[in-house]
Structures are given as structure tokens and as C-alpha cells.
Amino acid sequence: MKLEMNKNSLFAILLRSPFWVSFLVAAGVFAFARLFVPAEYAIIVPLPFFVVGCIAAWKQLRAPSAAKVAATVEKVRDMPWNDFAAAIEQGYRREGYTVNRIDGGAADFELVKGGRTTLLAAKRWKAARTGVEPLRDLVDLRRKREAYDCAYIATGELTEQARKYATDHNVRMLEGAALMQLVGPL
């Protein structure tokens, strides 16, 4: 059984933030703890924040540059559907998913891992701008098929309403660096 961190927990938020934020929080916690206990004991209290800061720094140092992400996204946009779909399938299989293509409808792939089904919409990956409609259709299909999760691939811009809808309805957006990691080197 794989344990997952709640995406809204303090540590998850700190992992997504710049690494130095965790170090500032650790310093603040140490200063606060120092008011009540001796320094030898107060140094232990901020250790989790320091560790999270180190993990975030490691991830951020290993993250691809914006130029590399942009170049990969452009290559993905230039791919024909069959090549793109094959790259998506291969990427998810590397991550341990069983991948099934879905013909027509709001989703293009059904991903199964650990008994949980994720619906993935990818056909509109070349769209310059994505609105709420394809996301709404994907969420409706998730409800009908009683899927655990759904995700949407976008290489273009999402409208503000679409981004809010995705957040409100737990639609994972795969764009930029996340898409680059999925498809691998091109």
C-alpha cells in the first residue's frame, strides 16, 4: 500500500513552495521553541521543516529549465496523434499503470493502478486555449464511470475559468514540466 500525502497539508504546500520558505519556517519554529525550552531541545522541533526544505531544494535543483520545458512542449505539439498517444501510453506504463485507449468521448485513456481508475483526456493537446467545456465533460464521464481520478493534458493556455474549474473538481492538469516528465526525452 502506497501512502500519499494530502495535497493541502502543510508539508505538501512547503514541498511545492520555493525551498527557502521551508528554511524560514524552520528558523521561525526554532525561535519560537527557544522561548520555551533550552536550545538543545529546541533544535529538534524544526527538524521536519528543515528536512522538507532539503527535499524541496533537491527537487528544484533537478527540475528542468523553463527553456527545456518549452522546447519539449513545442516538440509535443508537433507530434501526430498516434505518436503522441504512444508516448503517453509508454510514459504511464513506465509508472506502473495499465493503459487502455477509449474511443470517442471526453477521455482518451483509462489508466488503472492499484485498483484505482484514472480517466485521461489528451486529444485536445494542441489547442492553443482550453476552456471549461472539455473539463466539464471529463468530470461528467468520471462520475458516470465511477473513476477515482481524472487528468487533462494541455500544451496551450487554460482560461482562468478552466483552471478554477479544474481545481474545484479535482482535475489534474498535465502541462509543462509534468508533461515533459511523462513523455520523457524527445
Summary of the structure (lengths in Angstrom):
residues: 186
radius of gyration: 20.0
end to end distance: 32.8
largest distance: 65.0
contacts: 511
relative contact order: 0.10
helix: 54%
strand: 15%
